[in-house]
């Protein structure tokens, strides 16, 4: 490709200070163009990167007998009503009507379509297991589109669905897919991807793992043990919280007046926050009930854990006047059926200051079990330095991460709700067991760009770089330079090299800067100085030093570098 004909332009100045590095460089280097919030066009260099990622994914999935299909982007409402997700999914799903007034949806995921394609097509147990996959456009009305391709409203995704006779067979295939994902991310060139236990969210299912790129740009919190390697998304992570070593006291009521916050109560009573039990209030959207989470005062509520216990979407809420909940003084008690209560396991040990359920008063010396019996659950966020739940020796640290892939054991959630049955070896009908496996292609592009870049620009791994070689002649106004560069370009193409030829009559500074910004792995410079010695200059992106080699040995040297970069 000649850069003079390449659609897009390189931008010298940084667009905004708040941009993620990947977003900035992909914009500046002419890889993407934003159409509106969360929606981007991919320019030719980005399409080349995407196609290489897709090729790697197809190769790995085909090794485990994946069969590629292509589902519709638009689907009828009825299909999603069968699964129950038409109503359970909120504003994230795009809904529309066709010209006849029929309700349709735009696919943000395709479990329903996978069932539709397999239902009545697969009729017998001996056709299992099988896996189908697609690489397709998805749409999600994302409320928090951010960081360029990291979180968008329209995106390309690889999603795969497997069907099985037994849980043992699903587990075996799930493990294979876990290995497949590790190979895919390694081949793509990601260096810091880890697999962590995760919450299933709207997907459902029993066992789930996320593949997270550990990077400060991420908005997910990953809990990692510094000793045994325990890893989990903070949404589902657990840890051992140091016990509250406070001697048992007699229960007594104390006047706290207008002191409502934990900080205010602690200051008045001269105690620490871990000696208190706080009540954090939410509202269950569909149940239309208050949800009160009781937790030790120095800890924070994990809203994902609480949502799973409440079995409903929850939102923070301000307590209205006249409600049975006394804002600022809520304590343990039996409330009406309009209030759901959950108690964190951190309250098992010690005695606490708790709300007295009347204005201006708290209880001191409150002990669970003695003063009020409850069922304890884990609803706390894990924090840095807590004890690992796995080895019980190490301590956990919190790292930021970006989800680049996720795998689920869906069980019979969709086959049962959508009544997909097949015959077993005894002729009896049963619901196949499913697995689901996703990778965000655009997000993978952004994550590699985030991880493989420096202060000068992108540094694409050779496996997915849009071109392998950036051919950079200096002084193309020199007839001999132009002739030699043109000839070398044609020869490299004929020998199978992927070459971006900077044929512009531009300054050396512009060309060299653009080559760094675009991140092409190998730069070959031809100049009057090098040609005097019948040599060219080679520089690998990211390395400080360049080297001169004889022109006749260029192709052999390029092959050597490419093979080394692939390994």
C-alpha positions in Angstrom: 0.0 0.0 0.0 1.3 3.5 -0.9 0.7 5.9 1.9 -0.1 8.7 -0.6 -3.3 6.7 -1.5 -4.1 5.5 2.0 -7.4 6.8 3.3 -6.9 8.7 6.5 -4.4 11.1 7.9 -1.8 11.2 10.7 -2.4 14.0 13.2 0.5 15.5 15.1 -1.3 17.1 18.0 -2.9 15.2 20.8 -6.8 15.5 20.6 -7.6 15.8 24.3 -5.8 15.3 27.7 -8.4 12.9 29.0 -8.2 10.3 26.3 -7.0 6.8 26.8 -3.7 6.3 25.1 -5.1 3.7 22.8 -8.0 6.0 21.7 -5.6 8.9 21.2 -3.1 6.9 19.0 -5.8 5.1 17.0 -7.3 8.5 16.1 -4.0 10.3 15.5 -2.5 7.4 13.4 -5.5 7.3 11.1 -7.0 3.9 12.3 -10.4 5.0 13.4 -12.8 8.0 13.0 -15.6 8.7 15.5 -19.1 9.1 14.1 -20.9 9.9 17.4 -20.7 8.8 21.0 -19.6 5.2 21.2 -19.7 4.6 17.4 -16.6 4.5 15.2 -15.6 3.8 11.6 -12.6 1.7 11.1 -10.2 2.9 8.4 -8.1 0.6 6.3 -5.2 0.1 8.8 -7.6 -0.9 11.6 -9.5 -3.2 9.3 -6.3 -5.0 8.4 -5.6 -5.4 12.2 -9.1 -6.7 12.8 -8.9 -9.2 9.9 -5.7 -10.7 11.4 -7.3 -11.0 14.8 -10.3 -12.7 13.2 -8.0 -15.1 11.3 -6.2 -16.1 14.5 -9.6 -16.7 16.3 -10.9 -18.8 13.4 -7.8 -20.9 13.3 -8.0 -21.7 17.0 -11.7 -22.3 17.1 -11.6 -24.6 14.0 -9.0 -26.7 15.8 -11.7 -27.6 18.4 -14.3 -28.4 15.7 -16.0 -25.0 15.7 -18.4 -24.4 12.9 -18.8 -20.8 11.7 -22.3 -19.5 11.2 -23.8 -16.0 10.9 -26.8 -14.9 12.8 -29.1 -11.9 12.0 -28.3 -8.7 13.8 -32.1 -7.9 13.9 -34.4 -10.4 15.6 -38.1 -10.5 16.4 -39.3 -9.7 19.9 -40.9 -13.2 20.3 -37.5 -14.9 20.3 -36.4 -12.9 23.2 -39.7 -13.3 25.0 -39.1 -17.1 24.9 -35.9 -16.7 26.9 -37.4 -14.1 29.2 -34.7 -11.5 28.4 -37.0 -9.1 26.4 -38.2 -7.8 29.7 -35.3 -8.6 32.0 -32.8 -6.6 29.9 -33.3 -2.9 30.4 -32.4 0.1 28.3 -29.1 -1.4 27.1 -31.0 -3.2 24.3 -32.0 -1.4 21.2 -35.7 -1.9 20.4 -37.6 -0.9 17.2 -40.6 -1.6 15.1 -40.6 -2.6 11.5 -43.0 -0.9 8.9 -45.8 -3.3 9.9 -45.5 -2.3 13.5 -43.9 -5.6 14.6 -41.5 -5.3 17.6 -37.9 -6.1 16.8 -34.6 -6.0 18.7 -31.0 -5.4 17.6 -28.7 -8.2 19.0 -26.4 -7.4 21.8 -25.7 -11.1 22.2 -27.0 -14.2 20.3 -27.9 -17.0 22.7 -31.5 -16.9 21.5 -30.4 -17.0 17.9 -28.1 -20.0 18.6 -31.1 -21.9 20.1 -33.2 -20.9 17.1 -30.7 -22.3 14.7 -30.1 -25.6 16.6 -33.7 -26.2 17.7 -35.3 -29.0 15.5 -32.1 -29.1 13.5 -30.3 -31.1 16.1 -32.5 -34.0 17.1 -30.4 -36.7 18.7 -27.8 -37.0 21.4 -25.3 -38.5 19.0 -25.1 -35.1 17.2 -23.6 -33.7 20.4 -21.3 -32.1 21.4 -21.0 -29.4 18.8 -19.9 -25.8 18.8 -21.1 -23.0 16.5 -19.5 -19.5 16.4 -19.8 -16.2 14.5 -18.0 -12.9 14.1 -20.7 -10.4 14.0 -21.8 -6.8 14.7 -23.4 -6.3 18.1 -25.3 -3.3 19.4 -25.7 -2.2 23.0 -27.1 1.2 24.1 -24.2 1.7 26.5 -24.8 4.4 29.1 -21.0 4.8 29.7 -19.3 4.7 26.3 -15.7 5.5 27.0 -12.0 5.1 26.0 -12.6 4.8 22.3 -13.0 1.1 21.3 -12.7 -0.1 24.9 -16.5 0.5 25.5 -18.7 1.3 22.5 -22.3 1.1 21.5 -21.7 -0.8 18.2 -18.9 -3.4 18.2 -17.7 -6.5 16.5 -17.6 -9.7 18.6 -16.8 -13.3 18.3 -19.4 -15.3 20.1 -19.6 -19.1 20.3 -22.1 -21.6 21.7 -21.6 -25.2 22.5 -24.2 -27.9 23.2 -23.6 -31.0 25.3 -25.2 -34.2 26.6 -23.8 -33.9 30.2 -22.2 -31.6 32.6 -19.0 -33.6 32.5 -18.8 -33.1 28.7 -19.5 -29.4 29.1 -16.7 -29.1 31.7 -14.3 -30.9 29.5 -15.1 -28.6 26.5 -15.1 -25.5 28.8 -11.5 -26.4 29.8 -10.5 -26.8 26.2 -12.0 -23.4 25.4 -10.2 -21.9 28.3 -6.9 -23.1 26.7 -8.0 -21.9 23.3 -8.5 -18.4 24.7 -5.1 -18.4 26.3 -3.6 -19.3 23.0 -5.6 -16.6 21.1 -4.6 -13.8 23.4 -1.0 -14.9 23.3 -1.0 -15.0 19.5 -2.7 -11.6 19.3 0.2 -10.3 21.3 -1.3 -9.5 24.7 1.2 -9.9 27.5 -0.8 -9.3 30.7 -4.0 -11.2 30.3 -5.2 -13.3 33.2 -8.2 -15.5 33.7 -10.4 -14.6 36.7 -13.7 -15.9 38.2 -16.5 -13.6 37.4 -20.2 -12.8 37.8 -22.5 -14.0 35.0 -24.6 -10.9 34.9 -27.4 -11.0 32.3 -25.9 -14.1 30.7 -26.8 -16.4 33.5 -25.2 -19.8 34.2 -23.2 -21.3 36.9 -19.4 -21.0 36.2 -17.9 -18.1 34.4 -14.4 -16.8 33.7 -13.3 -13.4 32.4 -10.0 -12.9 30.6 -8.7 -9.5 31.8 -6.0 -7.3 30.5 -4.3 -5.9 33.6 -4.0 -2.2 32.8 -4.7 1.0 34.6 -7.2 2.0 31.9 -9.5 -0.8 33.1 -12.7 -0.1 35.1 -12.9 -3.6 36.5 -11.2 -4.4 39.8 -9.3 -7.6 39.9 -8.4 -9.3 43.2 -5.1 -11.2 43.1 -3.3 -13.1 45.9 0.4 -12.2 46.2 1.2 -15.7 47.3 -0.9 -18.4 45.6 -2.2 -16.5 42.5 -5.9 -16.6 43.5 -7.7 -14.3 41.0 -11.2 -13.1 40.8 -13.2 -10.1 39.6 -14.0 -8.0 42.6 -17.7 -8.5 41.8 -17.4 -12.1 43.0 -14.1 -12.1 44.9 -14.0 -13.1 48.6 -11.4 -12.5 51.3 -10.9 -13.2 54.9 -11.6 -10.0 56.9 -9.7 -9.6 60.2 -12.0 -10.3 63.1 -13.4 -7.4 65.1 -11.6 -8.0 68.4 -14.0 -6.0 70.7 -15.0 -7.3 74.1 -18.7 -8.1 74.6 -20.6 -5.3 76.3 -24.1 -4.9 77.6 -26.6 -3.5 75.2 -27.4 0.2 75.9 -29.2 3.0 74.1 -27.3 6.2 73.5 -28.4 9.6 72.3 -26.7 10.7 69.1 -29.0 13.5 68.0 -28.4 14.7 64.5 -25.2 12.5 64.1 -26.2 10.2 61.3 -23.1 9.3 59.2 -20.6 6.7 60.4 -17.9 9.5 60.7 -20.2 11.6 62.9 -21.2 8.8 65.2 -17.7 7.6 65.6 -16.5 11.1 66.5 -19.2 11.5 69.1 -18.8 8.1 70.7 -15.0 8.0 70.3 -14.9 4.7 68.5 -13.5 3.4 65.2 -15.6 2.7 62.1 -15.0 -1.0 62.4 -16.9 -0.9 65.7 -20.1 0.1 63.9 -22.7 -1.6 61.8 -23.9 0.7 59.0 -27.1 0.3 56.9 -26.8 1.0 53.2 -30.1 1.4 51.4 -31.2 0.5 47.9 -34.4 0.0 45.9 -35.2 -3.2 44.1 -36.5 -2.0 40.7 -38.9 -4.8 39.8 -39.8 -6.0 43.3 -40.5 -2.4 44.2 -39.0 -3.0 47.7 -36.4 -1.3 49.8 -33.2 -3.3 50.2 -31.1 -2.7 53.3 -27.5 -4.0 53.4 -26.0 -4.2 56.9 -22.2 -4.2 56.9 -19.3 -3.3 59.2 -18.7 0.4 59.1 -15.2 0.2 57.6 -16.3 -1.9 54.7 -18.1 -1.2 51.4 -21.1 -3.0 49.9 -20.5 -5.1 46.8 -23.6 -4.2 44.7 -23.2 -7.2 42.4 -23.2 -9.6 45.3 -26.2 -7.8 46.8 -28.1 -7.8 43.4 -27.6 -11.6 43.1 -29.0 -12.1 46.6 -31.9 -9.8 46.0 -32.5 -11.4 42.6 -33.4 -8.0 41.1 -31.7 -4.9 39.8 -30.9 -2.5 42.7 -30.3 1.2 42.7 -29.2 3.5 45.6 -32.1 5.3 47.1 -32.8 8.2 49.5 -35.2 7.2 52.3 -38.5 9.1 52.0 -40.1 10.8 55.0 -42.8 8.6 56.6 -41.1 5.4 55.6 -40.6 2.7 58.3 -36.8 3.1 57.7 -35.4 5.9 59.9 -32.6 7.5 57.8 -29.4 7.7 59.8 -30.6 5.5 62.6 -31.5 2.2 60.8 -30.6 -0.9 62.8 -31.3 -4.6 62.8 -34.9 -5.6 63.3 -37.8 -7.4 61.6 -39.2 -5.0 59.0 -42.3 -5.3 56.9 -42.5 -7.3 53.7 -41.7 -4.1 51.8 -38.1 -4.2 53.1 -35.5 -6.9 52.2 -32.5 -7.1 54.6 -29.1 -8.7 54.2 -26.3 -8.9 56.7 -22.7 -9.2 55.9 -20.5 -11.9 57.4 -18.2 -9.2 58.8 -20.9 -8.7 61.6 -20.5 -12.2 63.0 -17.8 -11.3 65.5 -17.7 -8.6 68.1 -20.2 -6.1 69.3 -21.3 -2.9 67.4 -22.9 0.4 67.6 -26.1 0.1 65.5 -29.0 2.3 64.7 -31.9 2.1 67.2 -34.6 2.6 64.6 -35.7 5.8 66.1 -34.7 9.4 65.5 -31.6 10.5 67.4 -30.6 7.2 69.0 -28.2 4.3 68.5 -27.5 1.1 70.5 -24.0 0.4 71.9 -22.8 -3.2 72.6 -25.1 -4.8 70.0 -24.1 -8.4 69.4 -25.6 -10.5 66.6 -26.8 -13.9 67.9 -27.3 -12.6 71.4 -29.5 -9.5 70.6 -30.8 -10.5 67.2 -30.5 -13.6 65.1 -29.8 -13.2 61.4 -28.5 -15.2 58.4 -25.1 -13.9 57.2 -24.0 -13.5 53.6 -20.9 -12.2 51.8 -21.9 -8.7 50.5 -18.6 -6.9 51.1 -16.1 -5.6 48.5 -12.7 -7.1 48.9 -10.0 -4.5 49.8 -6.2 -4.4 49.5 -4.4 -6.3 52.2 -7.1 -8.7 53.3 -6.2 -12.3 53.6 -6.5 -14.7 50.6 -9.5 -17.0 50.9 -7.7 -19.7 49.0 -4.3 -20.2 50.6 -5.1 -18.2 53.8 -1.5 -17.1 53.9 -1.1 -14.5 51.2 -2.7 -11.1 51.0 -4.8 -9.8 48.2 -4.0 -6.8 46.0 -6.5 -4.9 43.8 -5.5 -4.3 40.2 -7.4 -2.6 37.3 -8.3 -4.7 34.3 -10.2 -4.6 31.0 -12.3 -7.6 30.0 -11.2 -8.9 26.6 -13.1 -12.2 26.7 -15.5 -14.2 28.8 -16.6 -17.8 28.9 -19.7 -19.2 30.6 -21.3 -22.5 31.6 -24.9 -21.6 30.8 -26.3 -25.0 31.8 -29.9 -25.3 30.6 -30.9 -21.7 31.1 -31.7 -21.1 27.5 -32.5 -24.6 26.2 -35.1 -25.0 28.9 -36.7 -21.6 28.7 -36.9 -21.9 24.9 -37.9 -25.6 25.0 -35.1 -27.0 22.9 -35.2 -30.8 23.5 -33.5 -33.7 21.9 -33.7 -37.5 22.4 -31.1 -39.3 24.6 -29.9 -42.9 23.9 -33.0 -44.2 25.6 -35.3 -42.2 23.4 -36.2 -39.8 26.2 -36.3 -36.0 25.7 -33.8 -33.8 27.6 -32.5 -30.3 27.5 -29.0 -29.9 26.1 -26.5 -28.2 28.3 -24.8 -25.1 26.9 -21.6 -23.2 27.0 -21.0 -19.7 25.7 -17.7 -18.0 24.7 -17.1 -14.4 23.7 -14.3 -12.1 22.6 -14.6 -8.4 21.7 -12.7 -7.8 18.5 -12.6 -4.0 18.6 -11.8 -4.1 22.3 -8.9 -6.4 21.6 -7.6 -3.9 19.1 -7.8 -1.2 21.7 -6.3 -3.3 24.4 -3.2 -4.3 22.3 -2.8 -0.6 21.4 -3.1 0.3 25.1 -0.5 -2.2 26.2 1.8 -2.1 23.1 2.6 1.6 22.8 5.0 4.2 24.1 5.4 8.0 24.1 5.9 8.0 20.3 2.9 5.9 19.2 1.7 2.4 18.6 3.9 -0.8 18.6 1.9 -3.5 16.9 2.9 -7.1 17.5 4.0 -8.7 14.2 1.1 -11.1 14.3 -1.6 -8.5 13.9 0.3 -5.4 12.6 -1.5 -3.9 9.5 1.8 -4.1 7.6 5.0 -5.8 8.5 7.3 -3.2 6.9 7.3 0.5 6.7 9.3 1.4 3.6 10.6 4.9 4.1 12.6 6.6 1.3 14.1 9.9 2.2 14.4 12.6 -0.5 12.0 11.0 -3.1 12.7 14.2 -5.1 16.0 12.5 -5.9 15.3 10.5 -9.1 17.7 7.6 -8.1 16.1 7.3 -4.6 12.6 7.2 -6.1 13.6 4.6 -8.7 15.3 2.3 -6.1 12.5 2.7 -3.6 9.8 1.9 -6.3 11.8 -1.2 -7.4 12.3 -2.4 -3.8 8.6 -1.9 -3.0 7.5 -4.1 -6.0 10.1 -6.7 -5.2 9.1 -7.0 -1.5 5.4 -7.3 -2.5 6.2 -10.0 -5.0 8.1 -11.9 -2.3 5.1 -11.9 0.0 6.0 -9.1 2.4 3.3 -6.8 3.7 4.6 -3.3 3.0 3.4 0.2 3.6 5.3 2.4 1.2 5.8 6.1 2.3 6.0 7.5 -1.2 5.2 11.1 -0.1 7.6 14.0 -1.0 7.7 14.9 2.7 10.5 15.7 5.2 12.4 13.0 7.0 11.0 14.3 10.3 7.3 13.8 9.1 8.0 10.4 7.7 9.9 9.0 10.7 7.4 10.5 13.1 4.5 8.9 11.2 6.2 5.5 11.1 6.6 5.6 14.9 3.0 6.8 15.4 1.5 4.1 13.2 3.5 1.3 15.0 4.5 -0.7 12.0 7.0 -3.3 13.4 9.9 -2.9 10.9 11.1 0.3 9.3 13.4 0.3 6.2 15.0 3.6 5.3 16.5 4.4 2.0 18.5 7.6 1.7 21.3 9.1 -0.5 23.7 8.2 2.3 22.7 4.5 2.6 22.6 4.0 -1.2 26.1 5.3 -1.6 27.1 2.1 0.3 24.4 0.0 -1.5 22.8 -0.4 1.9 19.5 0.3 3.7 18.8 1.1 7.4 16.6 -1.2 9.4 15.0 -0.3 12.7 12.6 -2.4 14.8 9.8 -0.4 16.4 10.5 0.2 20.0 14.3 -0.4 19.8 16.7 2.5 20.1 19.3 1.5 17.6 19.1 1.1 13.9 21.4 -1.1 11.8 22.7 -0.9 8.2 22.6 -3.9 6.0 23.4 -4.6 2.4 20.5 -4.2 0.1 21.0 -7.6 -1.4 20.5 -9.2 2.1 17.4 -7.2 3.0 14.8 -9.9 2.3 16.7 -12.5 4.2 17.1 -10.1 7.2 13.4 -9.2 7.1 12.4 -12.9 7.2 14.7 -13.4 10.1 13.2 -10.5 12.0 9.6 -11.5 11.3 10.2 -15.1 12.5 11.9 -13.8 15.6 9.0 -11.4 16.3 6.5 -14.2 15.9 8.2 -16.5 18.4 
